[in-house]
Amino acid sequence: MGCVLTFTLLLPSRAMAQGMPVYDNTNFISLVKQLVESGKQTSNLIKTVKFLKQQKENLEKVNNVIKQLNAVKELYRNNQRLYEIVQGDLREILNSPYIKPGEVDRVTEAFNSIIDNSVSALEYIDQILSSDHLKMSDAERAAILKEKELESKEMVAEIESKTQRYREIIAFRKMQDLINHRETEY
């Protein structure tokens, strides 16, 4: 025993402090409180992320609905323009004395085919917008509406082109008639 006592006295002082760790309840409780608070903050962040994702989806839905609405407005304007051209310009062309009777049927048929395409496109769009039988996402519906909008613009361009062509034919025949029936002074 004397040997152990001398050995203990000869050891440096820091070697003597080693032994059982001191357990501090205050630090442990503080650590647990911090972990609980961190868990609450993480939970709140997860809820915020879910909320923001939901809001993003809602904004995308609203954006798609606005795109659909704009496409429908443009389709309406294009079809309105088609009907105005047909009502005014077609009547003017058909009433012209320079359009031959055989051409009246061809002119009418050309304009009617464009109007029929327009009406069938509108019926298809009505079916897409009002029917749940066609299971489509808003993005697919918007893409189809955009495609139909482009088709309607092409129809307007085509009908304007035909109208212009018939007006040029009428102007040419009118000039031809003036040349053929002019009075000459010899």
CNS distance restraints for C-alpha pairs under 8 A (distance, minus, plus):
assign (resid   1 and name CA) (resid   5 and name CA) 6.34 0.50 0.50
assign (resid   2 and name CA) (resid   6 and name CA) 6.21 0.50 0.50
assign (resid   3 and name CA) (resid   7 and name CA) 6.07 0.50 0.50
assign (resid   4 and name CA) (resid   8 and name CA) 6.12 0.50 0.50
assign (resid   5 and name CA) (resid   9 and name CA) 6.25 0.50 0.50
assign (resid   6 and name CA) (resid  10 and name CA) 6.10 0.50 0.50
assign (resid   7 and name CA) (resid  11 and name CA) 6.38 0.50 0.50
assign (resid   8 and name CA) (resid  16 and name CA) 7.74 0.50 0.50
assign (resid  11 and name CA) (resid  15 and name CA) 6.51 0.50 0.50
assign (resid  11 and name CA) (resid  16 and name CA) 7.29 0.50 0.50
assign (resid  12 and name CA) (resid  16 and name CA) 7.06 0.50 0.50
assign (resid  13 and name CA) (resid  17 and name CA) 6.92 0.50 0.50
assign (resid  14 and name CA) (resid  18 and name CA) 7.07 0.50 0.50
assign (resid  24 and name CA) (resid  28 and name CA) 6.57 0.50 0.50
assign (resid  25 and name CA) (resid  29 and name CA) 6.10 0.50 0.50
assign (resid  26 and name CA) (resid  30 and name CA) 6.16 0.50 0.50
assign (resid  27 and name CA) (resid  31 and name CA) 6.11 0.50 0.50
assign (resid  28 and name CA) (resid  32 and name CA) 6.23 0.50 0.50
assign (resid  29 and name CA) (resid  33 and name CA) 6.17 0.50 0.50
assign (resid  30 and name CA) (resid  34 and name CA) 6.23 0.50 0.50
assign (resid  31 and name CA) (resid  35 and name CA) 6.21 0.50 0.50
assign (resid  32 and name CA) (resid  36 and name CA) 6.15 0.50 0.50
assign (resid  33 and name CA) (resid  37 and name CA) 6.13 0.50 0.50
assign (resid  34 and name CA) (resid  38 and name CA) 6.02 0.50 0.50
assign (resid  35 and name CA) (resid  39 and name CA) 6.11 0.50 0.50
assign (resid  36 and name CA) (resid  40 and name CA) 6.31 0.50 0.50
assign (resid  37 and name CA) (resid  41 and name CA) 6.27 0.50 0.50
assign (resid  38 and name CA) (resid  42 and name CA) 6.12 0.50 0.50
assign (resid  39 and name CA) (resid  43 and name CA) 6.09 0.50 0.50
assign (resid  40 and name CA) (resid  44 and name CA) 6.17 0.50 0.50
assign (resid  41 and name CA) (resid  45 and name CA) 6.12 0.50 0.50
assign (resid  42 and name CA) (resid  46 and name CA) 6.19 0.50 0.50
assign (resid  43 and name CA) (resid  47 and name CA) 6.28 0.50 0.50
assign (resid  44 and name CA) (resid  48 and name CA) 6.11 0.50 0.50
assign (resid  45 and name CA) (resid  49 and name CA) 6.13 0.50 0.50
assign (resid  46 and name CA) (resid  50 and name CA) 6.24 0.50 0.50
assign (resid  47 and name CA) (resid  51 and name CA) 6.10 0.50 0.50
assign (resid  48 and name CA) (resid  52 and name CA) 6.08 0.50 0.50
assign (resid  49 and name CA) (resid  53 and name CA) 6.13 0.50 0.50
assign (resid  50 and name CA) (resid  54 and name CA) 6.21 0.50 0.50
assign (resid  51 and name CA) (resid  55 and name CA) 6.21 0.50 0.50
assign (resid  52 and name CA) (resid  56 and name CA) 6.08 0.50 0.50
assign (resid  53 and name CA) (resid  57 and name CA) 6.28 0.50 0.50
assign (resid  54 and name CA) (resid  58 and name CA) 6.20 0.50 0.50
assign (resid  55 and name CA) (resid  59 and name CA) 6.10 0.50 0.50
assign (resid  56 and name CA) (resid  60 and name CA) 6.21 0.50 0.50
assign (resid  57 and name CA) (resid  61 and name CA) 6.21 0.50 0.50
assign (resid  58 and name CA) (resid  62 and name CA) 6.22 0.50 0.50
assign (resid  59 and name CA) (resid  63 and name CA) 5.98 0.50 0.50
assign (resid  60 and name CA) (resid  64 and name CA) 6.11 0.50 0.50
assign (resid  61 and name CA) (resid  65 and name CA) 6.21 0.50 0.50
assign (resid  61 and name CA) (resid 138 and name CA) 7.12 0.50 0.50
assign (resid  62 and name CA) (resid  66 and name CA) 6.15 0.50 0.50
assign (resid  63 and name CA) (resid  67 and name CA) 6.19 0.50 0.50
assign (resid  64 and name CA) (resid  68 and name CA) 6.14 0.50 0.50
assign (resid  64 and name CA) (resid 138 and name CA) 5.99 0.50 0.50
assign (resid  64 and name CA) (resid 139 and name CA) 6.30 0.50 0.50
assign (resid  64 and name CA) (resid 142 and name CA) 6.56 0.50 0.50
assign (resid  65 and name CA) (resid  69 and name CA) 6.10 0.50 0.50
assign (resid  65 and name CA) (resid 138 and name CA) 7.22 0.50 0.50
assign (resid  65 and name CA) (resid 142 and name CA) 7.86 0.50 0.50
assign (resid  66 and name CA) (resid  70 and name CA) 6.11 0.50 0.50
assign (resid  67 and name CA) (resid  71 and name CA) 6.10 0.50 0.50
assign (resid  67 and name CA) (resid 142 and name CA) 6.44 0.50 0.50
assign (resid  68 and name CA) (resid  72 and name CA) 6.12 0.50 0.50
assign (resid  68 and name CA) (resid 141 and name CA) 7.50 0.50 0.50
assign (resid  68 and name CA) (resid 142 and name CA) 5.18 0.50 0.50
assign (resid  68 and name CA) (resid 145 and name CA) 6.58 0.50 0.50
assign (resid  68 and name CA) (resid 146 and name CA) 7.91 0.50 0.50
assign (resid  69 and name CA) (resid  73 and name CA) 6.15 0.50 0.50
assign (resid  70 and name CA) (resid  74 and name CA) 6.17 0.50 0.50
assign (resid  71 and name CA) (resid  75 and name CA) 6.12 0.50 0.50
assign (resid  71 and name CA) (resid 142 and name CA) 7.75 0.50 0.50
assign (resid  71 and name CA) (resid 145 and name CA) 5.94 0.50 0.50
assign (resid  71 and name CA) (resid 146 and name CA) 5.90 0.50 0.50
assign (resid  71 and name CA) (resid 149 and name CA) 6.18 0.50 0.50
assign (resid  72 and name CA) (resid  76 and name CA) 6.09 0.50 0.50
assign (resid  72 and name CA) (resid 145 and name CA) 7.07 0.50 0.50
assign (resid  72 and name CA) (resid 149 and name CA) 7.63 0.50 0.50
assign (resid  73 and name CA) (resid  77 and name CA) 6.22 0.50 0.50
assign (resid  74 and name CA) (resid  78 and name CA) 6.11 0.50 0.50
assign (resid  74 and name CA) (resid 149 and name CA) 6.57 0.50 0.50
assign (resid  75 and name CA) (resid  79 and name CA) 6.07 0.50 0.50
assign (resid  75 and name CA) (resid 148 and name CA) 7.51 0.50 0.50
assign (resid  75 and name CA) (resid 149 and name CA) 5.27 0.50 0.50
assign (resid  75 and name CA) (resid 152 and name CA) 6.40 0.50 0.50
assign (resid  76 and name CA) (resid  80 and name CA) 5.98 0.50 0.50
assign (resid  77 and name CA) (resid  81 and name CA) 6.13 0.50 0.50
assign (resid  78 and name CA) (resid  82 and name CA) 6.26 0.50 0.50
assign (resid  78 and name CA) (resid 152 and name CA) 6.05 0.50 0.50
assign (resid  78 and name CA) (resid 153 and name CA) 6.30 0.50 0.50
assign (resid  78 and name CA) (resid 156 and name CA) 6.50 0.50 0.50
assign (resid  79 and name CA) (resid  83 and name CA) 6.28 0.50 0.50
assign (resid  79 and name CA) (resid 118 and name CA) 6.80 0.50 0.50
assign (resid  79 and name CA) (resid 152 and name CA) 7.04 0.50 0.50
assign (resid  79 and name CA) (resid 156 and name CA) 7.82 0.50 0.50
assign (resid  80 and name CA) (resid  84 and name CA) 6.19 0.50 0.50
assign (resid  81 and name CA) (resid  85 and name CA) 6.14 0.50 0.50
assign (resid  81 and name CA) (resid 156 and name CA) 7.10 0.50 0.50
assign (resid  82 and name CA) (resid  86 and name CA) 6.16 0.50 0.50
assign (resid  82 and name CA) (resid 115 and name CA) 7.29 0.50 0.50
assign (resid  82 and name CA) (resid 155 and name CA) 7.81 0.50 0.50
assign (resid  82 and name CA) (resid 156 and name CA) 5.88 0.50 0.50
assign (resid  82 and name CA) (resid 159 and name CA) 7.27 0.50 0.50
assign (resid  83 and name CA) (resid  87 and name CA) 5.93 0.50 0.50
assign (resid  83 and name CA) (resid 115 and name CA) 7.71 0.50 0.50
assign (resid  84 and name CA) (resid  88 and name CA) 6.00 0.50 0.50
assign (resid  84 and name CA) (resid  89 and name CA) 7.85 0.50 0.50
assign (resid  85 and name CA) (resid  89 and name CA) 5.20 0.50 0.50
assign (resid  85 and name CA) (resid  90 and name CA) 6.77 0.50 0.50
assign (resid  85 and name CA) (resid 159 and name CA) 7.73 0.50 0.50
assign (resid  85 and name CA) (resid 160 and name CA) 7.64 0.50 0.50
assign (resid  86 and name CA) (resid  90 and name CA) 4.92 0.50 0.50
assign (resid  86 and name CA) (resid  91 and name CA) 7.27 0.50 0.50
assign (resid  86 and name CA) (resid 111 and name CA) 7.09 0.50 0.50
assign (resid  87 and name CA) (resid  91 and name CA) 6.22 0.50 0.50
assign (resid  88 and name CA) (resid  92 and name CA) 6.33 0.50 0.50
assign (resid  89 and name CA) (resid  93 and name CA) 6.10 0.50 0.50
assign (resid  89 and name CA) (resid 163 and name CA) 6.92 0.50 0.50
assign (resid  90 and name CA) (resid  94 and name CA) 6.01 0.50 0.50
assign (resid  90 and name CA) (resid 108 and name CA) 7.87 0.50 0.50
assign (resid  90 and name CA) (resid 111 and name CA) 7.93 0.50 0.50
assign (resid  90 and name CA) (resid 163 and name CA) 7.44 0.50 0.50
assign (resid  91 and name CA) (resid  95 and name CA) 5.98 0.50 0.50
assign (resid  92 and name CA) (resid  96 and name CA) 6.31 0.50 0.50
assign (resid  93 and name CA) (resid  99 and name CA) 7.32 0.50 0.50
assign (resid  93 and name CA) (resid 163 and name CA) 8.00 0.50 0.50
assign (resid  93 and name CA) (resid 166 and name CA) 6.98 0.50 0.50
assign (resid  93 and name CA) (resid 167 and name CA) 7.03 0.50 0.50
assign (resid  93 and name CA) (resid 170 and name CA) 7.88 0.50 0.50
assign (resid  94 and name CA) (resid  99 and name CA) 6.69 0.50 0.50
assign (resid  94 and name CA) (resid 104 and name CA) 6.29 0.50 0.50
assign (resid  94 and name CA) (resid 107 and name CA) 7.96 0.50 0.50
assign (resid  95 and name CA) (resid  99 and name CA) 7.84 0.50 0.50
assign (resid  96 and name CA) (resid 170 and name CA) 7.45 0.50 0.50
assign (resid  98 and name CA) (resid 170 and name CA) 5.60 0.50 0.50
assign (resid  98 and name CA) (resid 173 and name CA) 6.10 0.50 0.50
assign (resid  98 and name CA) (resid 174 and name CA) 6.69 0.50 0.50
assign (resid  99 and name CA) (resid 103 and name CA) 6.41 0.50 0.50
assign (resid  99 and name CA) (resid 104 and name CA) 6.92 0.50 0.50
assign (resid  99 and name CA) (resid 170 and name CA) 6.81 0.50 0.50
assign (resid 100 and name CA) (resid 104 and name CA) 6.70 0.50 0.50
assign (resid 101 and name CA) (resid 105 and name CA) 7.65 0.50 0.50
assign (resid 102 and name CA) (resid 106 and name CA) 7.37 0.50 0.50
assign (resid 103 and name CA) (resid 107 and name CA) 6.08 0.50 0.50
assign (resid 104 and name CA) (resid 108 and name CA) 6.02 0.50 0.50
assign (resid 105 and name CA) (resid 109 and name CA) 5.93 0.50 0.50
assign (resid 106 and name CA) (resid 110 and name CA) 6.06 0.50 0.50
assign (resid 107 and name CA) (resid 111 and name CA) 6.31 0.50 0.50
assign (resid 108 and name CA) (resid 112 and name CA) 5.93 0.50 0.50
assign (resid 109 and name CA) (resid 113 and name CA) 6.04 0.50 0.50
assign (resid 110 and name CA) (resid 114 and name CA) 6.67 0.50 0.50
assign (resid 111 and name CA) (resid 115 and name CA) 6.35 0.50 0.50
assign (resid 111 and name CA) (resid 159 and name CA) 6.99 0.50 0.50
assign (resid 112 and name CA) (resid 116 and name CA) 5.97 0.50 0.50
assign (resid 113 and name CA) (resid 117 and name CA) 6.20 0.50 0.50
assign (resid 114 and name CA) (resid 118 and name CA) 6.24 0.50 0.50
assign (resid 114 and name CA) (resid 155 and name CA) 6.53 0.50 0.50
assign (resid 114 and name CA) (resid 159 and name CA) 7.35 0.50 0.50
assign (resid 115 and name CA) (resid 119 and name CA) 6.18 0.50 0.50
assign (resid 116 and name CA) (resid 120 and name CA) 6.15 0.50 0.50
assign (resid 117 and name CA) (resid 121 and name CA) 6.09 0.50 0.50
assign (resid 118 and name CA) (resid 122 and name CA) 6.28 0.50 0.50
assign (resid 118 and name CA) (resid 152 and name CA) 6.88 0.50 0.50
assign (resid 118 and name CA) (resid 155 and name CA) 7.68 0.50 0.50
assign (resid 119 and name CA) (resid 123 and name CA) 6.24 0.50 0.50
assign (resid 120 and name CA) (resid 124 and name CA) 6.16 0.50 0.50
assign (resid 121 and name CA) (resid 125 and name CA) 6.17 0.50 0.50
assign (resid 121 and name CA) (resid 148 and name CA) 6.97 0.50 0.50
assign (resid 122 and name CA) (resid 126 and name CA) 6.09 0.50 0.50
assign (resid 123 and name CA) (resid 127 and name CA) 6.21 0.50 0.50
assign (resid 124 and name CA) (resid 128 and name CA) 6.23 0.50 0.50
assign (resid 125 and name CA) (resid 129 and name CA) 6.11 0.50 0.50
assign (resid 125 and name CA) (resid 145 and name CA) 7.10 0.50 0.50
assign (resid 126 and name CA) (resid 130 and name CA) 5.93 0.50 0.50
assign (resid 127 and name CA) (resid 131 and name CA) 5.42 0.50 0.50
assign (resid 128 and name CA) (resid 132 and name CA) 7.96 0.50 0.50
assign (resid 128 and name CA) (resid 134 and name CA) 6.78 0.50 0.50
assign (resid 128 and name CA) (resid 141 and name CA) 7.18 0.50 0.50
assign (resid 129 and name CA) (resid 141 and name CA) 7.85 0.50 0.50
assign (resid 136 and name CA) (resid 140 and name CA) 5.95 0.50 0.50
assign (resid 136 and name CA) (resid 141 and name CA) 6.24 0.50 0.50
assign (resid 137 and name CA) (resid 141 and name CA) 6.24 0.50 0.50
assign (resid 138 and name CA) (resid 142 and name CA) 6.01 0.50 0.50
assign (resid 139 and name CA) (resid 143 and name CA) 6.15 0.50 0.50
assign (resid 140 and name CA) (resid 144 and name CA) 6.31 0.50 0.50
assign (resid 141 and name CA) (resid 145 and name CA) 6.19 0.50 0.50
assign (resid 142 and name CA) (resid 146 and name CA) 6.07 0.50 0.50
assign (resid 143 and name CA) (resid 147 and name CA) 6.19 0.50 0.50
assign (resid 144 and name CA) (resid 148 and name CA) 6.18 0.50 0.50
assign (resid 145 and name CA) (resid 149 and name CA) 6.03 0.50 0.50
assign (resid 146 and name CA) (resid 150 and name CA) 6.30 0.50 0.50
assign (resid 147 and name CA) (resid 151 and name CA) 6.30 0.50 0.50
assign (resid 148 and name CA) (resid 152 and name CA) 6.11 0.50 0.50
assign (resid 149 and name CA) (resid 153 and name CA) 6.29 0.50 0.50
assign (resid 150 and name CA) (resid 154 and name CA) 6.25 0.50 0.50
assign (resid 151 and name CA) (resid 155 and name CA) 6.23 0.50 0.50
assign (resid 152 and name CA) (resid 156 and name CA) 6.22 0.50 0.50
assign (resid 153 and name CA) (resid 157 and name CA) 6.18 0.50 0.50
assign (resid 154 and name CA) (resid 158 and name CA) 6.00 0.50 0.50
assign (resid 155 and name CA) (resid 159 and name CA) 6.05 0.50 0.50
assign (resid 156 and name CA) (resid 160 and name CA) 6.05 0.50 0.50
assign (resid 157 and name CA) (resid 161 and name CA) 6.02 0.50 0.50
assign (resid 158 and name CA) (resid 162 and name CA) 6.18 0.50 0.50
assign (resid 159 and name CA) (resid 163 and name CA) 6.02 0.50 0.50
assign (resid 160 and name CA) (resid 164 and name CA) 6.07 0.50 0.50
assign (resid 161 and name CA) (resid 165 and name CA) 6.10 0.50 0.50
assign (resid 162 and name CA) (resid 166 and name CA) 6.16 0.50 0.50
assign (resid 163 and name CA) (resid 167 and name CA) 6.16 0.50 0.50
assign (resid 164 and name CA) (resid 168 and name CA) 6.15 0.50 0.50
assign (resid 165 and name CA) (resid 169 and name CA) 6.25 0.50 0.50
assign (resid 166 and name CA) (resid 170 and name CA) 6.12 0.50 0.50
assign (resid 167 and name CA) (resid 171 and name CA) 6.07 0.50 0.50
assign (resid 168 and name CA) (resid 172 and name CA) 5.98 0.50 0.50
assign (resid 169 and name CA) (resid 173 and name CA) 6.11 0.50 0.50
assign (resid 170 and name CA) (resid 174 and name CA) 5.99 0.50 0.50
assign (resid 171 and name CA) (resid 175 and name CA) 6.14 0.50 0.50
assign (resid 172 and name CA) (resid 176 and name CA) 6.04 0.50 0.50
assign (resid 173 and name CA) (resid 177 and name CA) 5.94 0.50 0.50
assign (resid 174 and name CA) (resid 178 and name CA) 6.22 0.50 0.50
assign (resid 175 and name CA) (resid 179 and name CA) 6.20 0.50 0.50
assign (resid 176 and name CA) (resid 180 and name CA) 6.07 0.50 0.50
assign (resid 177 and name CA) (resid 181 and name CA) 6.01 0.50 0.50
assign (resid 178 and name CA) (resid 182 and name CA) 5.79 0.50 0.50
